Structures are given as structure tokens and as C-alpha cells.
Amino acid sequence: MKQSLITLFIFLFISVATSAQTPEKISYQAIIRAPDNNLLINSNVSIKIIIHQGNPNGTAVYQETHNIISNNNGLVSLEIGMGKNVTGSFSTISWQSGSYFIETQVDLNGGSNYNIIGITQLLSVPYALHAKTAERLVGSSTTNSTKAAIRSFTSSRDVAVGDINNTIECTASSTLTLTSGFTTMTIGDTINLEAHNGAELTIFPSPGVTINYNTVIAKFTSVAGNVRFGLLRKSGLNSYIISGQ
């Protein structure tokens, strides 16, 4: 199918304002590729954003649409919370009430025939949106205890405790092996994956471990001068979901 040939690559960063003068929002970027795997450059595309609560198929608490033009690198940039509202209210989302997932639907022709779907979990950074109530509930703090650490990855090894909920920065082609019975990583824990500047990051499941419903291996191949992003999430005792390939 055409959909399976189209790569939608997403990364998020926070740009939040909680004052009365400036609306809350999350800055969002995506790199979009055409069916021939070439970057979709200088093209008008339509994007629908759906925020689900609890799990990727959970209640849709907010929906909005954007019409935007990709740049010379196939990149589109938008601000979640500032699009054309479909349902729900972005400003009243209860960020403290569990996990949230962003579903992205795209029409490459700029219409409303959304036929590409990608889902990514909102990790700790977007929960800065909850800061205005968190201070009232637990008191203020100047320490960001949820900030992910960057772990250099230049030689093949097994997954380690220090990888959990942090970022692996692969700058030399290497393999990360997911070992059986790695119970320190609990269901729902994640690892951010980055392959840099031509390096290839391979995720290999050891015997007894499955990824993406029996996918053999996962590969993140970067190109010179660029970064390839992904996310690994533990979904069962010896099973993982890997997105961004």
C-alpha cells in the first residue's frame, strides 16, 4: 500500500508559555517523505494532530488541523495548541492525569484525505505545561529531575540500566542488544534513540525478546550532517515497540 512506503518522522521540543498574555503551546516538527522515499520539499501539506490520553488508542482529548508548506529539507514546523480546533480544548488538558500520545495524520496534497498515521508518546518535557499547577500542589523547585541524560554510544553493547528514560547518542555504527529478562526496565519505560552523521544504530533482540511484533531487527541509518531519531518503549516482559524507523 502507498501508506507503507511513506516515511513520517517526528520530533518534538517544548516551547511553552503559561502567562495570561501568551497561549500554551508545544512546538512540533516533522520531516515528511514522498512515496519514492525522497523528501517532500516546498510542498503544501495538511496535518491533523490528535492527543490521546492513557495509550495510543485512548480517549482523544484534543484535535486540531494545520495547513503548512514544507521547506527545502522536507521539514514542517507548527505549534500544537495554535491550529484550527476540531474538538477539545488544549488549555484544559489535565497533563498530570497520566500519559499522553500524539497521533499525526497527514495529507501530502494539502487536503483533508489524511492517510499517513504516526503516533509518538509525549515524554517528560511537554509536562512543563503542568508547571503552573504542580507548583501549587507540591511546591516550587529549581531542579529539573526529569531531564534526560545523553549517553554516548560508540561501540556495541547490551542495554543497560543507565539507558532507561535517557537518550542514546550513536556517533559510530554500533548495535544495542535487548537482553532477555531485563526487568530493571519496566513496562512503559522508554529510551530515546539517535544516530548521528552517517552512523547506523542497530537494535537487536536477543533470543526470547521480540520487537514490533516479531520484527527481526531495527535499524536507524543517518546521513552525513544529519540525525535519525527514534523511540524504544518496553511493552511487555520481553517485548518492545520501536518507532521512527
Steps between C-alpha positions, in 0.01 A plus 500: 500500500604856438484580870770246590742667259475843658731592784370738765773599743407704804686682770367729768642781705336717757415866462254565777359822634255503789446870556164662439639687199646203308314174425639160590650310210742223405739560213493205262701403193475215252707390200273361229600272214309423180410144385834476314677569834624840382446801720174683431644849454323836457163328500167590653394230750215467747562361848249389760619473859311277745600473867403170665496439874626178662615304193531542121136397458373685806246778522563783252500802730599753232515531121617777269608543136777697329567590137870561450778506238807278542843659458798405283578211737148358511452647847173638628473698823185579693377578850259256661232702669496767227337305215140496381306339781300186420405372846603560860694781665880493510518736798288273720686170441582345841867421433537360852238230431717229347688455174413665168568408137502718187346348188603668174294468183625653176362577154795547264278695260389761752140380521304307762568146378726405791664169413828500692490426870780522756470481878762610751486522876538833673786453744592711800587825319147597389380467857648843564147595397395375842749720687244765582299251709789281613653785699173552679472129584854405603693827524753656266840356419798624304618146419380323184507139616333370181760626253629214282873427505694464173695172489780469246472183291801415284539122546258208507366390840196372689227732621592643842324646801639845420325498161152495651304822433815661358641563151748278315719712271653267239791669320671182373311207348415262786241250621289520815387153611175463692567220749237257625372559853613864522252566779663821621332663202129488578206506261453855375864602548662648190839564340553780248706390200729722292729406209734784401688613190511177297502256792262202504333397825371141500261367764534121534267282709673210671325157498166523678460874436263642239479848349209646303312170498783272386698747285848347468710811566462879490746731324544876517730611219602865502656703222796736518406825666169375634343302786253208492266484800297217652335382818516162673224415750466187711157347440532165680733281703718426197338714232568850369345746256744703287378800299671736258649245260 
